[in-house]
Amino acid sequence: MHSLTTEQKQQLVEIINEEFGTGMEFDDFTDALLGLLEDVSGFEAAPQNAIRKLTQQLWSQYHD
């Protein structure tokens, strides 16, 4: 399974904000997100396109 609820996505963005601040560049944000996703069951085998889509969604939320 490699889908997250809206609440789970928001929690990931909040964790990144708390741990790394709000001024990250996209590549740094992506690295931080991938690090967090290593601990989420099912994402170790998620297709790259699913990871890219999630990254774009959360990147957008990160800047809101």
ZINORTA-V26286 format. One record per residue. N is the residue number from 1. BURIAL is b if it has 24 or more other ideal C-beta (glycine too) atoms within 12 Angstrom, else e. D_LAST is the distance of its C-alpha to the last C-alpha in whole Angstrom. Layout:
BEGIN
N&BURIAL&D_LAST + N&BURIAL&D_LAST
END
This chain:
BEGIN
1&e&27 + 2&e&24 + 3&e&22 + 4&b&19 + 5&e&18 + 6&e&15 + 7&e&15 + 8&b&16 + 9&b&13 + 10&e&11 + 11&e&14 + 12&b&14 + 13&b&10 + 14&e&12 + 15&e&15 + 16&b&13 + 17&e&12 + 18&e&15 + 19&e&17 + 20&e&16 + 21&e&13 + 22&e&10 + 23&e&12 + 24&e&13 + 25&e&14 + 26&e&14 + 27&e&18 + 28&e&17 + 29&b&14 + 30&e&17 + 31&e&19 + 32&b&18 + 33&b&17 + 34&b&20 + 35&e&22 + 36&b&20 + 37&b&21 + 38&e&25 + 39&e&25 + 40&b&24 + 41&e&27 + 42&e&27 + 43&b&25 + 44&e&28 + 45&e&29 + 46&e&26 + 47&e&27 + 48&e&25 + 49&e&23 + 50&e&22 + 51&b&20 + 52&e&19 + 53&e&17 + 54&b&16 + 55&b&14 + 56&e&13 + 57&b&11 + 58&b&10 + 59&b&9 + 60&e&7 + 61&b&5 + 62&b&6 + 63&e&4 + 64&e&0
END
